[in-house]
Amino acid sequence: MLLQIPEWELVAVDEISRLQRVFKLKNYAEALAFTNKVAAIAEEEDHHPLIVLEWGRVTVQWWTHVVKGLHQNDFIMAAKTDAIFG
C-alpha cells in the first residue's frame, strides 16, 4: 500500500512502524492552517496522528496504537492528508 502514497516513508520509533511525511509550506500561518485541517479529519475519523508544527513545515506520523504498528486505516489517513495538502 506504500506505493499508493509515494511521498510517505516508513520510520520506526521504539520498534513500532509509522508512516511519516514532512509537508513544506510558505510560512507559519499556512503550516498552522494545514495542521488544523489534518486535526479536523483526525477528529472526524477518531484516528489521531503525531503532528509537529514548525515555521513553514509540518511533520505528520500515522500509526495505530492498538496494533503497535501499521493498519490499513493509517494508509487511508495518509492519503487523506495528501489530499488536504493538494
PyMOL commands that set and color helices and strands:
alter all, ss='L'
color gray80, all
select helices_A, chain A and resi 2-4+28-45+72-85
alter helices_A, ss='H'
color red, helices_A
select strands_A, chain A and resi 9-13+16-24+50-54+57-62
alter strands_A, ss='S'
color yellow, strands_A
deselect
rebuild
show_as cartoon
